[in-house]
Amino acid sequence: MPRLVLDTTVLIDVLRGRPAARRLAGLARTHEPPLICAINIEEVWRGARPDEHEAIDRLLASLRVVPLGEREGARAGSWRREHALRGTTLSQADCLVAAAAVSASAHLATGNPRDFPMDALVVEHWPAGA
């Protein structure tokens, strides 16, 4: 199985006990730990409920962090520019998460696959809230 970067939609579903939690637990038994980046960490903490702090700490400690650097910033900026020229606005956060996945040679698991139209990215749809 390829490496996997988890988008924030998946992380939130895991924290809230939705089916993504079972799917992630199944991966944990047979594969290397999934990946995240600093953007995911910020987004999870920004939306954290007061009673989720300990669960967030445990979840994030079980994952590996892909660093974001110059190469990822350039890739994210290029995607935003290229898509804007075609009339599509991509978010900075989504482009940076996608760039982290590409840099790690990983697939991206997300509940919002339409937010990630980048050709260089392999997206796995993990339905949000399902």
C-alpha positions in Angstrom: 0.0 0.0 0.0 1.3 3.5 -0.8 2.1 6.0 1.9 -0.8 8.1 2.9 -1.2 11.8 3.9 -4.4 12.4 5.9 -6.3 15.6 5.1 -8.0 17.5 7.9 -11.4 16.2 7.0 -10.2 12.7 7.8 -8.5 13.7 11.0 -11.7 15.4 12.3 -13.7 12.3 11.4 -11.2 10.1 13.3 -11.4 12.4 16.3 -15.2 12.3 16.3 -15.4 8.5 16.0 -16.8 8.4 12.5 -16.1 5.5 10.2 -12.7 7.0 9.2 -11.5 6.0 12.7 -12.1 2.3 12.0 -10.4 2.6 8.6 -7.4 4.3 10.2 -7.2 1.7 12.9 -7.1 -1.0 10.3 -4.2 0.7 8.5 -2.3 1.1 11.8 -2.1 -2.7 12.2 -0.7 -3.4 8.8 1.0 -0.3 7.4 3.5 2.5 8.4 1.9 5.4 10.2 0.1 7.9 8.0 1.4 11.3 7.4 0.2 14.8 8.0 1.7 18.3 7.7 1.8 21.5 9.8 -1.3 22.8 7.9 -3.4 19.8 9.2 -2.1 20.3 12.7 -3.1 24.0 12.7 -6.6 23.2 11.2 -7.3 20.5 13.7 -6.3 22.7 16.7 -8.2 25.7 15.2 -11.4 23.6 15.2 -10.8 21.7 18.4 -13.6 21.3 20.9 -12.6 21.7 24.5 -13.1 18.0 25.3 -10.9 16.9 22.3 -7.5 18.2 23.4 -6.2 14.9 24.8 -7.6 12.9 21.9 -5.9 15.4 19.5 -2.6 15.0 21.3 -2.8 11.1 21.1 -3.9 11.2 17.4 -1.2 13.6 16.3 1.5 11.6 18.2 0.6 8.5 16.3 1.3 10.2 12.9 4.4 11.3 11.1 4.8 14.9 10.0 5.9 15.8 6.4 8.0 19.0 6.5 6.9 21.9 4.4 9.7 23.8 2.8 10.7 25.8 -0.2 9.9 23.0 -2.7 6.4 22.5 -1.3 5.8 26.2 -1.2 6.8 26.6 -4.9 4.7 23.7 -5.9 1.6 25.0 -4.0 2.0 28.5 -5.4 2.4 27.1 -9.0 -0.8 25.1 -8.6 -2.7 28.1 -7.3 -1.5 30.3 -10.2 -2.1 27.7 -12.9 -5.7 27.0 -11.7 -6.5 30.7 -11.2 -5.6 31.2 -14.9 -8.2 28.6 -15.7 -10.8 30.3 -13.4 -10.5 28.0 -10.4 -9.5 29.3 -7.0 -7.6 26.8 -4.8 -7.0 27.4 -1.1 -3.5 27.9 0.1 -3.9 25.3 2.8 -5.2 22.6 0.4 -2.3 23.3 -2.0 0.3 23.0 0.8 -1.3 19.8 2.0 -1.3 18.4 -1.5 2.3 19.5 -2.0 3.3 17.7 1.2 1.7 14.5 -0.2 3.5 14.8 -3.5 6.8 15.4 -1.8 6.3 12.3 0.3 5.3 10.2 -2.7 2.0 9.6 -0.9 -1.6 9.4 -1.7 -3.9 12.0 -0.1 -7.0 10.7 1.9 -9.7 13.4 2.0 -13.4 13.8 2.4 -13.3 16.6 -0.2 -11.6 15.2 -3.3 -12.8 18.1 -5.5 -10.6 20.5 -3.5 -7.6 18.6 -4.8 -7.6 18.7 -8.7 -3.8 18.7 -9.0 -2.7 16.3 -11.7 0.5 15.2 -9.8 -1.6 14.1 -6.8 -3.3 10.7 -6.2 -6.5 11.3 -4.1 -8.3 8.7 -2.1 -11.9 9.6 -1.2 -12.7 8.9 2.4 -16.3 10.2 2.6 -16.5 12.8 5.4 -19.0 12.1 8.1 -19.9 8.7 6.6 
